[in-house]
């Protein structure tokens, strides 16, 4: 029962917001649940980096220069799926060698940077040691006499200017200030975490205290749904019938119009066939009369040509011509072979007996009577639907009353209070260790500043105490002090620079890989695609998250989908597919 209540509480997470909701008036005739009553939460979800954001952009630009390669999804999948053994032979397999080379190619920028840093770490103390031993043996350093050169003043000024500018830009502006800003920003974030944790615990307590009111509100909103459903059921004809007409009208109206047009075309076809039939009969009768008339004319001409007058010499040629042309007095066309159209006309008449126009009008009438038809066909099930709605309301009320809401909330409040006390007890330890870290970084920054001070004091004393007429043995105290300051700056550089470089190499390689392999893929969701790869985290599970939550890896539940749903402020019941663990439909018994 406690699990069921917890899941019901999770349903509210998608509806709670961190601001007071304005008064909302729904449009008339629409289903509206209003807003779940919520309190004002203190925790903000947006972080503004401030002035340190400039340093972040500089670091990102340099990081892209060192590592311009995109996120290696395939490489990480293969490395995770590849079973590396403990024996030497496993690492010598061709596929393992290829994966190793691909990983080295991806990390080549960090490898080169780390190699350069390692060379600096190893060589700088060694060079400093050699310089110190050489100095102690009087083989290095200035001579006890001074040669006067024409360009000595110019050379001395150039060296001093270069040392001043290089120390100012490299050590103070870019180095010390950025290091101190990053160190202080990290400390501020740790200190701000205490306030953030307190606000989170406070918001959780507010959420738990507000949960009973939210549950009561959600339960009461079922009446809104039921009233709207009953209203729609009472007006099922206009509501459902209008939608049916709207959806089917795009196909029904063109079909009926086409049928009506076809009926008119059939009537026109009948008239055309009747005209053809009459024309064929008239043509055949005219042909017979013409044939009879031509036969009579031919017979009379033949009798006339047989007269004795045609035997005369003058008329014989003319009569012969006429006699030879008598064969042309005949009809070559035989229209009696034309097919009749009576069968086609009979079929058209059979079709016209159906009276398509009347059927189309009935179709229009039936389509327009769709709302009434819906009412008649749903009259028998309306009572069943209404009884189901009433039973669902009773089930919801009974279910909420059987849940020990107050007891579970009290237990959660006790657990939350204990967790808050535990965090409050250990947070001073975290702040103390952060203070040690801050102090160590500050000491390193101060060592750089100390070297910078030695250089500047050496330049200042050397400039103020310089006398070109004095020999090295007769120089004043100020000039010698300037030289000592410069030598002290060089000595401290050899002593502490390798420590600074060690810190820089470790933090850059670690932080750079975390940024490129975790933070950026998390932002563009490529990291979730890796985690959602089937059979990657567990060779027997297709979906790892579903296997962890429900012990059923076949459920389509992925890290990317859950993350996207949470960003869209959807409820956890929907995001995590908790219906596989706690099916509300089965509890409410919505079956008829």
DOTORTOR-291329 format. One record per atom (N, C-alpha, C): x, y, z. Coordinates in steps of 0.2 Angstrom, whole numbers, plus 5000, padded with zeros to 4 digits. Layout:
N
XYZ ...
***
This chain:
592
500449945000 500050005000 500450065000 501050065003 501450125004 501750134997 501950084993 502150094986 501650124982 501050104983 500550134979 500450204980 500450224986 500450294988 501050334985 501650304986 502250344983 502150354976 501850304972 501750314965 501250364963 500750364968 500250414967 500550484968 500950494973 501350554974 501750574968 502050524965 502450544959 502050564953 501450544953 500950574948 500950654948 500950674954 500850744955 501450784953 502050754952 502650794951 502650824944 502250794939 502250824933 501750884933 501350894938 500850954939 501051004943 501550994948 501751044952 502251094949 502251164950 502651214947 502851254953 503351294952 503651334957 503451404957 502851424954 502551484955 501851484956 501551534959 500851534960 500451544954 499951504953 499651504946 499151554946 499051594940 498551644940 497851614939 497351654940 496651634940 496451614932 496251554931 496151534924 495451524923 495151554917 494451544916 494451504909 494151444909 494151404903 493651434898 493751424891 493251434887 492651394888 492051424886 491451384887 491351324883 491151274886 491051214882 491651164882 492151184885 492751144885 492951114892 493251054891 493451014897 494051044900 494051074906 494651104910 494651084917 495251064919 495351044926 495651094930 495851154927 496151204931 496851194932 497051214938 497751204940 497851164947 498251124947 498351084954 498651134959 498351144965 498551194970 499251174972 499651224971 500351224972 500651284977 501251274980 501551324984 502151354980 502451404982 502951434979 503651404982 504051374977 504651344979 505251394978 505751384982 506351424983 506851404978 506951344976 507451324972 507351344965 507851374962 507851394955 508251344951 507951344944 508251294940 508751324935 508951384936 509351424931 509951444934 510551434931 511151454934 511451504929 511651564932 512051614928 512751614931 513251604926 513951604928 514251674930 513951724927 514151794929 514851804925 515251844928 515851864925 516351804923 516351754927 516751694926 516551654920 515951674917 515851644910 516351664905 516651724905 517151734900 517751684901 517951664907 518451614908 518251554905 517551534906 517351474904 517351464896 517151524893 517251524885 517951514883 518451544886 519151544885 519351474885 519151434891 519351374892 519051324887 518351334885 518051294880 518451304873 518651364872 518951374865 519651334865 520051344870 520651304871 520551234871 520051204874 519851134874 519651114868 519351154864 519151134857 519751124853 520251174854 520851174850 521251104852 521251084858 521651024860 521250964858 520550964858 520150904857 519650924852 519750924846 519250944841 518750884839 518950824841 518550774838 517850764842 517450744838 516750734841 516650674845 516150664849 516050614854 516050544850 516550504853 516650434849 516150384852 515550384849 514950344851 515150264850 515350254844 515550184842 516150164845 516650204847 517250184850 517050164857 516650204861 516450184868 516050124868 515550114863 515150054863 515649994862 516149994858 516549934856 516949924863 517249974866 517649964872 517249934877 516549954878 516149934883 515949854882 515849844875 515649774873 516249724873 516849754872 517449714871 517649684878 517749614878 517949584884 518649574884 519049624888 519749624889 519949574894 520349534893 520549484898 521149504902 521349464907 521849484911 522549454908 522549414903 523149384901 523449434896 524049424894 524449464890 524149454882 523949394881 523749374874 523149414872 522649434877 522049464875 522249534873 522649574875 522849634873 523149634866 523449584864 523749574858 523349554852 522649544854 522249524848 522149584843 522049574837 522049634832 521449674834 520849654836 520349704837 520449744843 520849714848 520949754854 521549804852 521949794848 522449834846 522149894842 521649874838 521349934834 520949974838 520649954843 520249994848 520750034852 521350004854 521850044858 522050104853 522250094847 522450144843 521950194841 521350174841 520750224840 520650274846 520750244852 520750284858 521350324859 521950304857 522450354857 522350404852 522150394846 522050444841 521550494844 520950474847 520450524850 520850564856 521250534860 521550564865 522250604863 522350604857 523050624855 523150694858 522650744858 522750814860 522950814867 522550774871 522750774879 523450734880 523550684876 524250654877 524750694875 524750734870 525250784868 525350834874 524750864876 524750914881 525050884888 524850824890 525150794896 525950784895 526150764889 526850744887 527250814888 526950864885 527350934886 527350954893 526850944897 526850954904 527350914908 527350854906 527850804910 528550824908 528650844902 529350864900 529550924904 529050974905 529151034909 529351014916 528950964919 528950944926 529650914927 529850874922 530550834923 531150884922 531050924917 531650964915 531851024919 531251054921 531351114925 531751104932 531551054936 532051044942 532751024940 532750984935 533450964933 533851024930 533551064926 533951124924 534151174930 533651184935 533751224940 534351194945 534351124945 534851094949 535551104946 535551094939 536251114936 536451184936 535951224936 536151294937 536351314944 536051284949 536251294956 536951274957 537151204954 537751184955 538351224951 538151244945 538551284942 538751344945 538251374948 538251444952 538751434958 538651374961 539051364967 539751354966 539851324960 540551314958 540851374955 540551434955 540751494952 540951484944 540551444941 540651444934 540051474930 539551504933 539051534930 538951604933 538551644930 538451714933 538851764930 538851824933 539251884930 539951884932 540351924928 541051924929 541151984934 541751984937 541952044941 542152104938 542152104931 542252164928 541752174922 541652234920 541152254916 541352284909 541152254904 541352274897 540852334895 541152384893 540652434890 540552434883 539952424881 539752414874 539352474872 539352484865 538952534862 538252524863 537952464863 537252444863 537052424870 537452424875 537352404881 536752424885 536652494884 536052524887 535452504883 535452494877 534852474873 534652404875 535252364875 535152294877 534852284884 535052324888 534852314895 534152334896 533952394892 533252414892 532752364889 532952334884 532552284880 532452224885 532952194888 532852144893 532452154899 532552214901 532052234907 531352244905 531252274899 530552284896 530252214895 530652174892 530352104890 530152064897 530552074902 530452034908 529852064912 529752134911 529252164914 528552144911 528552154904 527952134901 527752064901 528252024900 528051944901 527851934908 528151954913 527851944920 527151974921 527052034918 526452064919 525852024916 525952004909 525451974905 525351904907 525951864907 525851794908 525751774915 526051804920 525951774927 525451814930 525351874929 524851914933 524151914930 524051934924 523451944921 523151874919 523451834915 523251774913 523251724918 523851714922 523951664926 523551674933 523851724937 523651734944 522851754944 522651794940 521951824941 521451764939 521651734933 521151674931 521151624936 521751604939 521851554944 521451574950 521551634953 521151654959 520451654957 520251684952 519551684950 519151614950 519551564947 519251494947 519251464954 519751484957 519751454964 519251484969 519151544968 518651584972 517951564970 517851554963 517151534960 516951464963 517451414963 517351344966 517151354973 517451394977 517351394984 516651424985 516451474981 515751504981 515251454979 515351414974 514951364973 514851314978 515351294982 515251244987 514851274993 515051344994 514651375000 513951384998 513851404991 513151404989 512751344989 513151284989 512751224989 512451214995 512651235001 512251235007 511651265007 511551325004 510951355003 510451324998 510851294993 510451254988 510151194991 510551154995 510251094999 509751115003 509851165007 509251185012 508651205008 508651235003 508051254999 507751194996 508151144994 507851084991 507551044997 507851035003 507451005008 506851045010 506851115010 506251155011 505751135006 505951135000 505451124994 505151054995 505551004997 505250934998 504750935003 504850975009 504450975014 503751005012 503851065008 503251095006 502851055001 503251014997 502850964993 502450914996 502750885002 502450835005 501850865009 501950925012 501350955016 500850975011 500950985005 500451005000 500150944996 500450884997 500250824994 499450804995 499250805001 498550785003 498050834999 498250894999 497750944996 497750934988 498350914985 498350894978 497950834977 498050784981 497650724980 496950734980 496750774985 496050784986 495750824979 496150874977 496050914971 495950864965 496450824964 496450774958 495850724959 495650704965 495050664965 494450704964 494350764966 493750804965 493750814958 494250824954 494250834947 493850784943 493850724946 493450674942 492750694941 492450724945 491750754944 491750794938 492250834937 492250874931 492250834925 492650784925 492650734919 492050704918 491750684924 491150644923 490550684921 490550744923 489950794921 490050814914 490650824911 490750834904 490550774900 490750714903 490650654899 489850644898 489550654904 488750644904 488450694900 488750754900 488450814895 488550794888 489150764886 489250744879 488750684878 488650634882 488250574881 487550604880 487350654884 486650674883 486550714876 487050734873 487050764867 487550734862 487450664862 487950624858 487750634851 487150644849 486950654842 487350714839 487250774842 487650834839 488350824840 488650804845 489350794847 489650744842 489450684842 489750634838 489550634831 488850644830 488650644823 488950704819 489050754822 489350814818 490150794817 490450764821 491150744819 491150684814 490650644814 490650594809 490450624802 490050674802 489850714796 490450744794 490850774798 491450814796 491950774793 492050714796 492550664794 492350634787 491750614787 491550574781 491250624775 491150684777 490850724772 491350734766 491950734767 492450744762 492450694757 492250634759 492150574754 491450564752 490950574756 490350554754 490050604749 490050664751 489850714746 490050714739 490750704738 490950694731 490650634728 490650574732 490350514729 489650524727 489250554731 488550564729 488450614724 488850664723 488850714718 489050674711 489550634712 489750594706 489150544703 488850514708 488350474706 487750504703 487550564706 487050604703 487250624696 487850644695 488050664688 488050604683 488250544686 488150484682 487450464680 486950474684 486250464683 486050504677 486250574677 486050614671 486450594665 487050574665 487350544659 487050484657 486750444661 486450374659 485850394655 485450444657 484850464654 485050494647 485550534646 485750564640 486050504635 486350454638 486550394634 485950364631 485350354635 484750324633 484450364627 484450424627 484250464622 484650454616 485250454617 485750454611 485650384608 485550324612 485450264609 484850254605 484250284608 483650294604 483750324597 484050384597 484150414591 484550374586 485050334588 485450294584 485050244581 484550214585 484150154583 483650184577 483350244579 482950264574 483250284567 483850314568 484250334562 484450274558 484650214561 484750154557 484150124553 483550134556 482950104553 482850154547 482850214548 482750264542 483250254537 483850244538 484350234533 484250164529 484050114533 483950054529 483350054525 482750094527 482150094523 482350144517 482750194518 482950234512 483350204507 483750154510 484250114505 483750074501 483250044504 482849994500 482450034494 482150084496 481850124491 482250154485 482850174487 483350194482 483550134478 483650074480 483850024476 483250004471 482650004474 482049994469 482050044464 482050104465 482050154460 482650154455 483250134458 483750124453 483650064448 483350014451 483249954447 482749974441 482150014443 481650034438 482050074433 482450124435 482750164430 483150124425 483550074428 484050034424 483649994419 483049974421 482649924417 482349974411 482050034413 481850074407 482350094402 482950114405 483550134400 483750074396 483750014399 483849954395 483349944389 482749954391 482249944386 482349994380 482450054382 482550114377 483150094373 483750074376 484350064372 484150004367 483749954368 483549904364 483149924358 482949984358 482550014352 482950014346 482550014340 482950014334 483250074332 483050134336 483350194334 484050194336 484250154341 484950154343 485450114338 485150084333 485550044328 485750094323 485550154323 485750204318 486450224319 486750244314 487550254314 487650314319 487250364319 487350424323 487250414330 486750364332 486550354339 486950294342 487250254338 487550194340 488050204346 488550254344 489050264349 488750294356 488250334356 488050364362 487650314366 487250264362 486950214366 487450164369 487950154365 488450104368 488750134375 488850194375 489150234381 488650224386 488050234385 487450234390 487450164392 487450114388 487350044390 487950024394 488550044393 489150024397 489050054404 488750114405 488750144411 488150124415 487650074413 487150054417 487350014423 487949984423 488149954429 488249994435 488350054434 488450104439 487850124443 487250104440 486650124443 486450074449 486950064454 486850014459 487150044466 486950024471 487150044478 487649994481 488250024482 488849984484 488749974492 488450024495 488450014503 487849974505 488049924510 487549884513 487449904520 486949944521 486749964528 486349914532 486149864529 485849804533 486349774538 486949774537 487449744541 487649784548 487349844548 487449884554 487149854560 487649844566 487349814572 486849854575 486349814578 485849854582 486049874589 485649924592 485849944598 485249924603 484849884601 484349864606 484549834612 485049794612 485249764618 485549814623 485949854620 486249914624 485649954627 485249974623 484650014625 484249974631 484149914630 483849874635 484249874642 484849874641 485249874648 485249944651 485249994647 485150064649 484550074653 483950044650 483350044653 483250004659 483649954660 483649914666 483949954671 484549994669 484850034674 484450094676 484050124672 483650174673 483050154678 482850094678 482350074682 482550074690 483250074691 483450084698 483350154701 483350204697 483150274699 483750294703 484350304700 484950324704 484850394707 484450434704 484350504707 483950504714 483450454714 483050444720 483550414725 483950364723 484450344728 484950394731 485150434727 485650484729 485250534734 484650554732 484350594737 484250564744 484050494744 484050464750 484750454753 485250454750 485950454753 486050524756 485850574753 485950644756 485550644762 484950624762 484550624768 484750584773 485050524772 485350484777 485950514780 486350544776 486950574779 486850634783 486350664781 486150724785 485750704792 485550644792 485250614798 485650574802 486350584801 486850554805 486750564812 486650624815 486650634822 486050594825 485450594821 484950554824 485050474824 485450454819 485650384818 486150364824 486550414826 487050394831 486650394838 486150434839 485750434845 485350364845 485050344840 484650284840 485150224841 485750224838 486150164839 486550164846 486550214849 486950214855 486450224861 485850214860 485350224865 485350164870 485550104868 485550054872 486150044877 486750084875 487350074879 487450134883 487050194882 487150254886 487050234894 486650194896 486550184903 487150144905 487350094901 487950064904 488550104905 488650154900 489250204901 489150244907 488550264908 488450304914 488550264921 488350204921 488450164927 489250154928 489650144922 490350134923 490650194925 490450254923 490650324926 490550324933 489950304935 489850314942 490250264946 490350204944 490750154947 491550174948 491750204942 492450234942 492550284948 492050324948 492050374954 492050344961 491650294962 491650264968 492250224969 492550194964 493250164965 493750214967 493750264964 494250314965 494250344973 493550354975 493450374982 493650324987 493450254985 493650204990 494450194990 494750194984 495450184984 495850244988 495650304987 496050354991 495850354998 495350325000 495150325007 495550265010 495650215006 496050155009 496850165010 497050215006 497750235007 497950275013 498450245017 498650285023 499050345021 498750395018 499150455016 499550485021 499250505027 499550535032 500150505035 500050435036 500550395039 501150395035 501050385028 501650375024 501950445023 501550495023 501850565023 502250585029 502050555035 502350565041 503050535041 503050465038 503650435038 504150465033 503850485028 504350525023 504650585026 504250625030 504450685033 504950665038 504950615042 505450595047 506050575043 506050535038 506550515034 506950575031 506550625029 506750685026 507150725031 506850735037 507150775042 507850735044 507850675045 508450635046 509050645041 508850645035 509250655029 509550735030 509150775031 509350845032 509850855037 509650825043 510150825049 510850795047 510850745043 511450705041 511850755037 511550785032 511850835028 512150885031 511750915036 511950975040 512550955044 512550895047 513150875051 513750865047 513750845041 514350825037 514550885032 514050935031 514250985027 514851035030 514851045036 515451085039 516151045037 516150975037 516750945035 516950955028 516350955023 516550975016 516751045016 516451095019 516751165019 517451165022 517651125027 518251125030 518751105024 518651045021 519051025016 519151065010 518551105009 518551145003 519051205005 519051225012 519451285014 520151265013 520351195015 521051175014 521251175006 520751155002 520851164995 520951234993 520551274995 520551344993 521251374996 521451355002 522051385005 522651365001 522651294999 523251274995 523251304988 522751314985 522751354978 522951424979 522751454985 522951524986 523651524988 523951474991 524651474992 525051474986 524851424981 525151424975 525051484971 524551524971 524451584968 524951634971 524951634978 525451684981 526151664979 526351604978 527051594976 527151624969 526651614965 526751654958 526851724959 526451754964 526451824965 527151844968 527351804973 528051814976 528551814971 528551764966 529051764961 528951834957 528351854955 528251914952 528551974956 528451974962 528652034966 529452034966 529751974966 530451974966 530752004960 530451984954 530652014948 530552084947 529952114950 529852184949 530252224954 530452194960 530852224965 531552224962 531752174959 532452164955 532452224950 531952224946 531952274940 532052344943 531652354949 531552424952 532252444955 532552394959 533152414962 533752414957 533752374952 534252374947 534252444943 533652464942 533552524938 533752584942 533552584948 533752644953 534452644955 534752584956 535452584958 535952574953 535752584947 536252574941 536652634940 537352614940 537852664939 538352634934 538352664928 538752624922 539452644923 539652684928 540352704929 540652654935 540152624938 540452584944 540552514942 541052474944 541252414943 540852364947 540752294945 540352254949 540652244956 541252264958 541452254965 541352324969 541152374965 541052434969 540352464968 539852414966 539152434965 538852444972 538352484972 538052504978 537552444981 537352454987 536852404990 536252394986 535952454983 535352444980 535352404973 535952414970 536052374964 536152304965 536552284971 536652214972 535952184975 535552224978 534952194981 534452184975 534552224970 534152204964 534352144960 534952134960 535252064957 535052004962 535052014968 534851964973 534051944972 533651994971 532951984970 532851944963 533151964958 533151934952 533351854953 533851844956 534151774957 533651734961 533351774966 532851744971 532251724967 531951764962 531451754958 531551694953 532151684951 532351634946 532351564951 532651574957 532651514961 531951484963 531551534965 530851514967 530551484960 530651504955 530351484948 530551414947 531151394948 531351324948 531151284953 531051304959 530751264964 530051254964 529651304962 528851294963 528551284956 528851304950 528551294944 528351224942 528751174944 528551104942 527951084946 527851114952 527251094956 526651124953 526651184951 526151214948 525951174941 526451164937 526351124931 526051054933 526251024938 525950954940 525150964941 524951014945 524251034946 523951044940 524251084936 523851104929 523751044925 524251004924 524250944920 523650894922 523650884929 523150834932 522450864931 522350924933 521650954932 521450964925 521950984921 521750994914 521550924910 521950874911 521850814908 521150784911 521050784917 520450754920 519850794919 519850864920 519350904918 519150904911 519650904907 519550904899 519150844897 519350784899 519050724897 518350724900 518250744906 517550744909 517150794905 517350844903 516950894899 516750864892 517250834889 517150804882 516750744882 516850704887 516550634887 515950624892 515850674896 515250674900 514750734899 515050794900 514650854900 514350874894 514750874888 514450894882 514050834879 514250774880 513750724878 513050724882 513150744888 512550744892 512050804889 512350854887 511950914885 511650894878 511950864873 511650854867 511350774867 511350744872 510950684873 511350624870 511950634868 512350574865 512550524870 512650544876 512750504882 512150454883 511550474882 511050434883 510950384878 511150404872 511150354866 511650294868 512250314871 512650254873 512350214879 512050244884 511750204889 511150164887 510850184881 510250154879 510450094874 511050084873 511250034868 511049964871 510649924867 510449864869 511049814871 510949784877 511449734879 512149764880 512149824882 512849854883 512949854891 512549884895 512749884902 512549814905 512149774902 512049704904 511949664898 512349614897 512249574891 511649534890 511249524896 510649494895 510049534895 510149604895 509549654895 509549694889 509049694886 508949744880 508949814882 508449834887 508449894890 508649894897 509149924899 509449924905 509049954911 508750014909 508350054914 507650014916 507349984911 506749944912 506949874916 507549854915 507749794919 507849814926 508149874927 508249894934 507649904938 507149944935 506549964938 506049904938 505949874933 505349824933 505549754932 506249734932 506549674931 506249644924 506049684919 505849664913 506149704908 506749684905 507149724900 506749734893 506249704892 505849704886 505449764885 505349804891 504949864891 505349914887 505049954883 505350004879 505450074884 505950074888 506050124893 506750144892 506950204890 507650224889 507750284893 508450294894 508650354898 508550414894 508550414887 508450474884 507750494884 507250454884 506550464884 506350494891 506650464896 506450484903 506750554904 507350574901 507650634902 507250684898 507050674892 506650714888 505950734891 505650684894 504950684897 505050734903 505550724907 505650764913 505750834911 506150854906 506250924904 505650954901 505150914899 504550934897 503950934902 504250924908 503850924914 503250874914 503350824912 502850764912 502850734918 502350694920 502250664926 502750604926 502950584932 503450524932 503050454931 502450454932 502050394930 502050384923 502050434919 502050434912 502750424909 503250454912 503950454910 504250384911 504150354917 504450294919 503950234917 503450244914 502950194912 502750144918 502550184923 502450144929 501750104929 501450114923 500850064923 501049994923 501649974921 501849904922 501949884929 502049934934 502149914941 501449934945 501149984942 500550004946 500050034941 499549984939 499049994933 498450024936 498350094935 497750124938 497150104935 497150084928 496550054925 496249994928 496749954930 496549894933 496149904940 496449954944 496149974950 495550004950 495450044945 494850084944 494250044940 494449984937 494049934934 493549974929 493849994924 493450034919 493149994914 493149924914 492849884909 492149884910 491749874905 490949874905 490749804906 
***
